[in-house]
Amino acid sequence: MKDLNQIVKIEKAISEKYGEDAIANPKHYWNEEKEKEYLEQLKELSIKERNQSEKDQKIEIDGVFISKKLLTKETKRTCLVCSVYSFELNDDLYMNRYKCCRKCYVQWVEGREERWKTGWRPKNENFKE
């Protein structure tokens, strides 16, 4: 009984210093509505974590591992003319406007933009492997 009296004294001191909430059982404040809200938050967190882990995955392309996050961007990095994957920032303008790299732009498009816009593309035999 001495131990129980000691516990009561400690709880009373905590209650006086910090308030009744400090010694209350957490189940006292839990109800069905809070349980549903908690489960919904848990589902949302799980979905966010799953999406983040998918973005962090690496995919092997031609022997090089590239973050999946980089591959889901709208901009395409492969030249549709010569099929070269470009890491060059200079190629962004040409990729967006002409769907080709800078090298192909200089060789095939520059000075012939109207022909390019009508759909003309060089034949595959024009490329050296």
Backbone hydrogen bonds, N-H to C=O, Kabsch-Sander energy under -0.5 kcal/mol:
donor,donor_aa,acceptor,acceptor_aa,energy
5,N,1,M,-2.3
6,Q,2,K,-2.0
7,I,3,D,-2.3
8,V,4,L,-2.3
9,K,5,N,-2.2
10,I,6,Q,-2.3
11,E,7,I,-2.7
12,K,8,V,-2.4
13,A,9,K,-2.2
14,I,10,I,-2.5
15,S,11,E,-2.6
16,E,12,K,-2.2
17,K,13,A,-2.0
18,Y,14,I,-3.3
19,G,14,I,-0.5
19,G,15,S,-1.8
22,A,19,G,-1.0
23,I,20,E,-1.1
24,A,20,E,-0.8
28,H,25,N,-1.9
29,Y,26,P,-1.2
30,W,27,K,-1.1
35,E,31,N,-2.1
36,K,32,E,-2.4
37,E,33,E,-2.4
38,Y,34,K,-2.4
39,L,35,E,-2.4
40,E,36,K,-2.3
41,Q,37,E,-2.2
42,L,38,Y,-2.2
43,K,39,L,-2.1
44,E,40,E,-2.3
45,L,41,Q,-2.4
46,S,42,L,-2.1
47,I,43,K,-2.3
48,K,44,E,-2.3
49,E,45,L,-2.6
50,R,46,S,-2.3
51,N,47,I,-2.5
52,Q,48,K,-2.4
53,S,49,E,-2.4
54,E,50,R,-1.9
55,K,51,N,-1.9
56,D,52,Q,-1.8
57,Q,54,E,-0.8
59,I,66,I,-3.0
61,I,59,I,-0.5
61,I,64,V,-3.1
64,V,61,I,-1.5
66,I,59,I,-2.9
66,I,64,V,-0.5
68,K,57,Q,-3.4
69,K,55,K,-1.5
70,L,67,S,-0.8
71,L,67,S,-1.1
72,T,68,K,-1.1
73,K,70,L,-0.8
79,C,77,R,-0.5
79,C,84,V,-2.4
80,L,99,K,-1.2
83,S,79,C,-1.5
86,S,77,R,-2.9
86,S,84,V,-0.5
91,D,88,E,-0.6
92,D,89,L,-1.4
93,L,90,N,-0.5
94,Y,90,N,-0.6
95,M,91,D,-3.1
96,N,92,D,-2.5
97,R,93,L,-2.2
98,Y,94,Y,-2.6
99,K,94,Y,-0.8
99,K,95,M,-0.7
100,C,94,Y,-1.1
105,Y,101,C,-2.2
106,V,102,R,-2.6
107,Q,103,K,-2.1
108,W,104,C,-3.4
109,V,104,C,-0.8
109,V,105,Y,-1.6
110,E,105,Y,-3.1
112,R,109,V,-3.4
116,W,112,R,-2.0
117,K,113,E,-2.7
118,T,114,E,-1.3
119,G,116,W,-1.5
120,W,115,R,-1.7
126,N,123,K,-1.8
127,F,124,N,-1.7
